[in-house]
Amino acid sequence: MIRESVVGRMEIVSHDQAEYLEAIATVAKRGLSSGILYDALHVTAAIKTSCERIHTYKLEHFRPICPSTILLSTP
């Protein structure tokens, strides 16, 4: 079910060192830590690919790190 509904809509995005450091800095500037770094990497990938929307069940994780140019929504 997931493969049929999601995989065809996804793109694998690689991060370089500068993008990892940017994600770490974003999290650190806001006084956050731990697993939110992975959310920050998702945001970095969204910015890199000019994504307009992030679907997540964890809106509270993405709100403090996502730029206003990307819409956050719950599926």
Residue pairs with C-beta under 8 A, 6 or more apart in sequence:
11 49
13 45
13 48
13 49
15 23
15 41
15 44
15 45
15 48
19 41
19 44
19 48
20 41
22 44
23 37
23 40
23 41
23 43
23 44
24 37
24 40
26 40
26 43
26 44
26 65
27 33
27 36
27 37
27 40
27 65
30 64
30 65
32 64
32 65
36 61
36 65
39 56
39 58
39 61
39 62
39 65
40 65
42 54
42 62
43 54
43 62
43 65
43 66
43 67
43 70
45 51
46 54
46 66
46 70
47 67
47 70
51 70
52 70
52 71
53 70
53 71
53 72
53 73
54 62
54 66
54 70
54 71
54 72
54 73
55 73
55 74
55 75
56 62
56 72
56 73
56 74
57 74
57 75
59 72
59 74
62 72
63 72
66 72
